[in-house]
Structure formats: structure tokens, C-alpha cells
Amino acid sequence: MASDKFIPNNTEELLKVSNPHDQLIQCLTNIVRSSPPKDVWDNREIGGLALGPTSIAYLFLSLSRLYPDLLIESKSLRDWTGAYLQGSRPKQAPVSDEDCGIINEELAFAAVSAAYSQDPAKVQQFLSYIPKVVTSSGFNEVCYGRSGVLYFLRMLRSWVPDSTPLIRPAVTQVIDCIIRNGSPWIYRGREVYGLGHGDMGIVTQIILSDASYAPKLEAHVSSLLALQMESGNWPKEKAKQDDLIQLCHGAPGFVISLSAIRQYLPSLHDQIDRAVTKGREITWAQGLLKKEPNLCHGITGNAFVFPPGPQRDHFLAHATEEMITKGVEDGTWNTSANYGFPHSLMFGMGGRAWAWAVTDRAEGTYITYNDV
């Protein structure tokens, strides 16, 4: 029976893209031509590291490490970073314990600006937000909560290493606050489990930020492993067995997270390995999603469940710009999956550019999650 959610993956001949670097160039060129830097950005166009100019600036900054000599439309990737950091942003609601994750524009702009400039004063400016988020309430997940703050702090630690002594106490403050506020960690009244809004994302950000907390979280990681269903997938939230198979919810996000923290949890290696194997199997069978390919909830992100090689290549071959154009025309793709932001980092072309840049990396990396 045909599925309305995924393309049956029963072909004997695996696909492969012979020119991933050309796909990278094509994506970046299309972004700067179709969504160029502006003097004024409106409210709908901004969204932290998920979408909008700050997310595109961060994409170019991150890629500048991998391709320092690459030019797009005669400008370096760092030059494009600076260009997308220009332009006025509309005033945002104050940073709070319920709006401090990677989608928060004010925090994202402050963090990316500091990373780009490598200015310790800008790092200090970002750190001034910490007291606003280490409270007794609020969210702890990645997109809107404190775990997103941990990602920003790691970003700063990576790009401005001389500021590590200043950043370290902030990391501890945020982690201790997250732990005090859980578990279970509640997101909008629900116990959610996945990478984007749930416990797996939270524990991953904590451990990647300070591995000394790994032993304290071992029992909780074990309880998350026990939630894996017979199919190999994980439920989206308590008492609800969704069949979402994508990074933000479901097996792909768990596989990438568990692979990232495995080294810090030696007593769980066997459990993690079994869970990852089953998670990869369900992703291979049902992970060629009909959502327009993107990082957050599409084929592009799902590809990085697999190590470099034939399976990852097969998934990415479905997500070339040519295949996407064809799929939009023939109705294969659900274009609403980009939320109206076709060039965004999380939901569109920006994420595909990242994928083409890191397709041969041994470990699955996900920009804005485990790339720093």
C-alpha cells in the first residue's frame, strides 16, 4: 500500500550524487540571489537560527571554516556573513525563560555577531542575558528553552575560545537550572521526548556542553532508550505513539543524539548501539519523507542518521535541487513543509546547503544542534 507520508524505499539500485560540491554552490547562489541581504527586515522574516537573515549569516559563517576560499557571486562566505548581519531587525519581545532557545532572534543575533567578530565585549553582551533565563519556571528544550542557550554558549566557546573562562560559569548556571526544573521536563503542558522539544534534545545539549554531567544523566538516558517501540521509532510524547520519523521528533533525532553522546556513557554502549541500529532500520524503511526535503523534518536531515556511504548518498540523491523542482511540479513533495520560507536553515535550502557541505563527515552533524 502506498503511503502518503513517505516514498517506499524498496529499490535495489541505490542512488548517488556525483557532484555534492556543485549542489552546495547551487544552493548558496540561489540563497543570495533569491533572498539577498536587506536594509530592513520585517517581523515575519526573522526567526533566530531557524529562518531569516541571522540563520543565513550563521550558515555562511559555519561554512567559512570548511571552505575559507570559496566565493559565491564574487564574495567570500565571511563577507556574506557580515552582509546578512546588517539591516535593522524589528524590536522583539524581551528574552525570557519561555523564549530563549535557538529560535529567539535577539539571542541568535547576539551570539552570531559575537562569533563573527570574535569580540569578547560581544560575548559579555550575550552573557548579560543569562540571569533572565535561569529562573524557577520556563522551558528547557532546544527550540524555545534553556537547552538552546547551551547551544549558543558552545557556539561562542568554539568561535571565541579566549572567552571560555567567562562562558564556563554560564554553562554551569544554565545546566543546573535545567536539572532543577526537571525531570520530567514539561513543554507546554506535555512530556515530549524528541530532539526538538523534548528530553533527548535536553540531555544531549547538557552532555555536549559539559560531559561531567553525563553520569548524573545516565539513568535518564536509559529510560529514554526504554521508550523505543518495537518498530524502532520513539513516541513523540507521553501516552502518544506518533509515527513521525524525522529529526525533531522520532528515530532520526534519537539516533543523531545518541551517537553524539555515546562516548560519554560507556555503561550504555550496548543499549545505545542496539537502539541506533533499530532506529536506522525504521529510518531506512520509512524516512524518505514526502515533505519538501529539509533538515528539521525531511529527507535531508534523515540522511545523517546513516554514516557516510551508500545509504546516506541514496537519501541525499532525493534532495538535489533538480529533484526538488521536479517533485514540486509533479506533486511528490508537500511544499507546506517549508512553512513559506524556502531558503531557511531549518526548513529549506539553507539546510540543504549545510548537508551538501558535510555529506562526507563520519558522524552525523546537525547545524544548530551538535556541530559545535
Disulfide bonds with the S-S distance in Angstrom:
none
